[in-house]
Amino acid sequence: MDLMNQNKVFIILIDSLTHNDLQKCPQLSNLKNNAMHFPNAQTIFPSLTFSSISSMLTGLPPNKHGIIGNFYDRTQKKKMLFQDVRNWDPNAIATETIFEIASKNGLRTMMITGFAVGRICGRGADIILEPTYIKYEDIASFPFEVPLSKVPYWISEQIDDSYSFHVDDVNDPLGQKYVDNPDIWVMQLAKQAIKNDASDLLLFHFPYLDFLKHYYGKDSAEVNNHLPLLEKIIEELLSYIMNKYDSPVIFIMSDHGSTEVTERITLPIEDNSAIIIRNGGLSYLYSESNSLINEIQHKILSSFGSKVEFVARPHELSPYYVVTKDIGDLTVCFKGGVTDSHYAKAIHGSLSSSDMGIFLSLIGSNLSKGFHENGNILNIAPTIAEILNISFSNKTKERKDSLL
């Protein structure tokens, strides 16, 4: 397969996009018929945004890259939640990313995201753009301590009348005070990056569909109203890329699926006897008392045995490739639709097929079009490495093969 001239790689990552969503996006759905498509593609466990994107960019499961979603930092005695990712260690990923490998080989790299994942998952990218964060030219500082004069010149161009680059409020971790719709914000910056040929490996992360599913539900009017706009955004972005470059390779994919909440349960934990870190489809429990954890495990299995996939201590988790220094003393993985979340109307994170299934298609002139089996989010980084003719320095059997 001749890929030597296909030296531009784009990842269009649509958070929580599923095959069911595509039934409402006929033009986007038709793309798979002219692409290298993987109808049964899977993400990793836990099927969470931070974990999945980290696996996508490293080619490794969470037990190797270290990102397991929200967790409790035993050293700092602090809950580390995605809503306050500024407190996370920017070097939390424990292995090299495809961005780092590409940069070492003289390629330019960029990540534009409408949510706060870049500063963790995008380690090694030359440029990271988020609604509340900028990293450029090795300057990595939290919200807008970087003068705009230090940012690529094209960012200061007017995006459009409604979605200018605002810097007046840094108290909103979801970025909603900066942009009404972060997908449009990402789209506008993506077009400027392409127009200015700003990178060789570009990741565009569109998070708003996932936000809407969490807050309103998978089949809500808000989701159904957004899908046609999302379809238009992706179509326009694809057209922009194709008109600019002769032979790009474009990944169109999601990071995880989602499941409508059907039942909320309350785990049998007495006042402050253990710390609960909720992640939608699973929760981590932390306690210094081994006997207490054993007692809680027994109570959960007795009360909710039919509503959980497993309730496991760390030594029991090896089949799931999720054991890290931050893993809970007890991990509760719920069955699809069950959660201890207080607010979400749709969730992900579990092992259910609706959480684990992802959309994955590759577009490129020399790719093998048609439907293919066994695609996995762990294949993405090795595939990019093959396309760009670069190699990971840490050879490990856990890294899967390229899709090509």
Secondary structure, 3 states (H helix, E strand, C coil): CCCCCCCCEEEEEECCCCHHHHCCCHHHHHHHHHCEECCCCECCCCCCHHHHHHHHHHCCCHHHHCCCCCEEECCCCEEECHHHHHHCCCCCCCCCCHHHHHHHCCCCEEEEECCCCHHHHCCCCCEEEECCEEEECCEEECCCCCCHHHCCHHHHCCCCCCCCCCCCCCCCCCCCCCCCCHHHHHHHHHHHHHHCCCCCEEEEEECHHHHHHHHHCCCCHHHHHHHHHHHHHHHHHHHHHHHHCCCCEEEEECCCCCEECCEECCCCCCCCCCEEEECCCEEEEECCCHHHHHHHHHHHHHHHHHHEEEEECHHHCHHHCCCCCCCCCEEEEECCCEECCCCCCEECCCCCHHHHECCEEEECCCCCCEECCCCEHHHHHHHHHHHHCCCCCCCCCCCCCCCC
